[in-house]
Amino acid sequence: MQVKSMAEMMANNEQPEILFWVGCAGSFDQRAQKVTKAFALILEKAEIKFAILGKEEMCTGDPARRAGNEFLFQMMAYNNIQVLNGYGIKKIVTTCPHCFNTLKNEYPALGGNYEVIHHTTLLQQLMDEGKIRLKEGGSFKGKRITYHDSCYLGRSNNIYEAPRKVLELLDAELVEMKRCRSNGLCCGAGGAQMFKEEEKGNTRVNWERANEAIETGAQVIAAACPFCNTMMTDGMKVAGKEDSLEVLDVAEMVAASL
């Protein structure tokens, strides 16, 4: 894919409409890379002029702050803010709710003020404006889909409707888990838990959540976060359902239906 970096755009005296913040998972995790590609494809189809930071992008510092290393968080944040402000960035889109929450709610205190949107919100806007059209009778038509609310998208930022509206436009049957929306259960990766071994117990959060998804009788679990995606996929493997129940990002489902 020919995706331009901010440095390349500036060299050509161009300014993108939007900066796509890829994030650590979207850059380095093999599973999340597929989501990055799917979303970049959608942006291209919608003819949106976008760029990435490429090698100039550092981790937002979210896991460092959640794990209690405030010094490291501020160091990373200041670096990123200098780069973003240096390029005069106004609008950022990201496929990761952790990056979204940090850039939107925590960077302003350190001098980074941007319009930050999550990819599900942008997808809904593009569909409403008719900039992306889905094919009739796409691969998800009539399928039972359950959507797992990411904590940083739902409870932290009150984004519940956008991902669901996008899924409804796929002509799918949306079924809710017993714990959903503001009462949703965490996938078990938030608060930097993704990067540490859990304490001893008789079950794991992601196993519990995976079972709730299985109980809906859904054929697809839709997620909107790379961490949730990993945790739910692991839960499916433990339950022996990885062959019959797919875990997909909302962007992947839209890209497959273009």
N, C-alpha and C positions, 0 to 999 in steps of 0.2 A: 504494500500500500504506500502511496506517495503522500504522506502526511507532513506538512511543513512545520518546522520548529519556529519559535518566535524569532530567534536569531536570523534565520533565513528570510522571514517576512520583513524584518526591519532592514535587512541588507537591500531588499528590493523596494524599500520605502512603502511597504504595505502594512495595514493594520487589520487584524482579524475582527470579525463581529464578536467572537467568543473564544475564550481560552479553554481548551479541554484539559482539565487537571486529571492526569491518568492515575496517580497514586501508586503506592508500593505494590499492592496486590495486583493491580491492573498492569503493572510493568513487569513484575518478576514471577508471579504465580501462574503456572501454565494454564490452570483452569480459568483464572480471571482474565488472562490475555485474550481468551475467546470472546469475553464480554466486551473488552476494549475494542477489538476488531469489529464486532457486531455494531457497537455504538458509532464508531468512526464511519462505518459503511452507511448507517442511517443519516449521519450528518452530511455525508457526500451526496446521498440521494436527495436530501432536502435542499441541496445547494447552499449550505451554510458555510461561510468562509471562517474556518477555524484553524487554530494552531495549537501545538503542545510546547512545553518548555524543554522536553527532551532531557539531556544530561544536566540541565540547570535546575531540574526539579528535585527537591529533597523531600523526605517524609515530612508531613505537616507537624509531626511531633505529638500527635494524639496518643499513641501508646505510651510514650515517655511520661506525659502528664498524668495519664490514668494510673500509671504504675508508681507515681509519686516523685518522678525526677523532673521537678519544675525547671531546674537550671538548664537541662538538656532541651526541654520543650522550648524555652524562650530563645535559646541559641538557634535552634532549627527554624523557629518562627521568624526571627529577625532576618535570617538569611533569605528565606522565601519572600518576605515582605520587601526586602531591598530589590530582589530580582523582579517581582511583580510590579512594584512602583516604578522601577527603572524603565520598564516597558510600557508604562502607562495603562496597565490592564484595568478594565472597568467591570467586565462580565466574565464569570467563570462557571463552567459546568463540570460536574464530577459524577462518576458512577459509584462512588463509595460514600455512604452516609457518615462515616467517621471523618473523612476529609471534609465533607460538606459542612458538618456541624462545627468543626474546628475553624475552617476558613470563614464561615458565616458569623459565628457567635463569639469566637475567642480571639481572632486576629485584630478586630477593630480596636481592642484595648492596647494593642502594641503598634498601632499606626497603619494597619492594613484594612482599608475599607473598600469592599467590592460587592457587586451584586452576585450572589452565589446561588446557583440553582442545581437541584438534583436531576439526574437524567430522566427520571420518571415524569417529573413536572414538565420538562422540556418536550418529552415525547408526547405528552397529552396536548401541549400547546400546538405542536407541529401537526398532530392529527386533526385537532379542532380547526386549524387554519387551512387544512387540505394540502399541506406541503408534503406530507407522506401519505400515500394511498396503499391500502392493503388489498391483496388479491382476493377475489370472491372464493369462498370455500377453502380458506387456507388450511394449513396442516393442524390447526388447533380447533377448527370448527366443531362444535358439539362436545368437545372434550371437557371432562371435569377437572377444574384447576382450583387449587387452594393457594391463597397468597399468605406468605409469612411476613408479618410486620417487623421491620428492623427497628430496634430501640431508638437509634439516633435519628431515624426518619420519623417514626410515629410519636412516641412519648416526648422526645426532646424537641421536635420541630413541627409536630401536629400535621404531618403529611400522611393522610390516610386515603384520600380520594383519588389522587392522580394515578398511582399504580393500578388501582382497581378499575378506573375508567378505561385505562389503556387495555387492560385484559378483557374487559367487556367488549371492546371494539374488535377483538379477535374472534368474536362470535362463539366464545367459549361459555361453559356453565361454571360460574364462580361459586364455590362452596367455602364457607368459613369454618375455621377450627373453633373449638369451644372457647379457647382463649384467643381473642383477636382484638384489633384496634388498640384502644388505650389500656385494655386488659390483656394484651398479648404477652406471650412468654418469650423471654430472651433466648437466643440460640445457644448461649453459653460462651460466646467469644468476646463480648464487650468488656470494657474496663481492663484491657490488656491481658485478659484471661487466654486470649488466642496464643500468647507466647509463653505460657508457663504451664507446668503440670498442675492438674487440679488436686485439691486436698482429698483425703480419703473419704469415701462415702459409699453408699450401696447402689448408686446410679449416677448418671451424668445428665446435665441439663439438656444437651442436644439429643440424647436418647429419648427423654421425656417428650421433647418437642416433636421429634420425628414420629413417635407413636401417635401423637395428636393429629399429625398430618395424615398418617395412614388410616386412622379411624374415619376420616371424611370420605374415604373411597375415591379420592382424587387420582387422576392418572399423571398429573404434573404438579410439582410444587414450584410456585413462582417466588423468586426472591429478588431483592433490589440492592443487595449488599454482598461483596465478595466474601466477607467473614461468615455471614449467614449461609451462603452457598456452600462453603467448605463444611461447616458444622452439620448442616442438614444432609449433605451427601454422605458424611461419615455415619450419621444416624441411620440412613437408609441401608448402608452396608452392614451395620450391626444387626439390623432387623431382617437382613437378607432380601431386601426389596429393591436393590440398586438396578436390577434388570427390568422391573415392572413399573417403577415410579421414578420419573426423571426430575431432577432439580435444575431449573433453568432461570437465568436472569430475564427480567422483563424485556430488556434490549435484545437479547438473543431471540426471544419469541417474536418480537416485531420484525427483526431482520429476516427471520425465516418466512415471514408472511408478506414481504414486500412484493 
